[in-house]
Amino acid sequence: MVRGAARAFAKRGYHNTSLGDVARALDVTKPALYTYVKTKQEILFEAHQASMDFGERALDDAIKPGGSAADIVETFIKSYVRSIAREDGFFAILGEIDVLHAKDRAVIVARRDTFEKRLQKLLRSGVKDGSLEPIDPTVIIFTFIGALHWIARWFKADGRLSEEKFGRQLSDLLMRGLSAARRSRE
């Protein structure tokens, strides 16, 4: 349900989408929808939670096999891009964080901050292991996350590039400026 609702928000914008619109997108009646949620805020919060889950899972899965920090970052980007391409609705609404009620926003911001700290730690370890260029981690994270989250606004799964090919190309592009090994080969 949250996936379909998030796609409805992504298509028309949070403020321009009513619970009636969400019900139609889900092909249920409005009273049936009200048995699951009472407000659009609940859906928006759950969509934000789901998008955080995808990012955390992508990072966890990239870290598991080990390797250099550059290898982990590259694997993370490819995995995260696939998640964004598949679950576009969740990511397209991320710009709506300020719409969340203060309590819910605090939960999402805390999760986001923890996620960013994990990425910063990974990037610093890459400078130490020599696999990544010594670029300010905040600059890298904001650049990556900004670029990656915007994908949900324009990438079409039925378009010219598959999720896999697109993920590889975007990862190559982003890693070209970050990877110490790639820069030394060029």
Secondary structure, 3 states (H helix, E strand, C coil): CHHHHHHHHHHHCCCCCCHHHHHHHHCCCHHHHHCCCCCHHHHHHHHHHHHHHHHHHHHHHHHCCCCCHHHHHHHHHHHHHHHHHHCHHHHHCHHHHHHCCHHHHHHHHHHHHHHHHHHHHHHHHHHHHCCECCCCHHHHHHHHHHHHHHHHHHCCCCCCCCHHHHHHHHHHHHHHCCEHHHHHHC
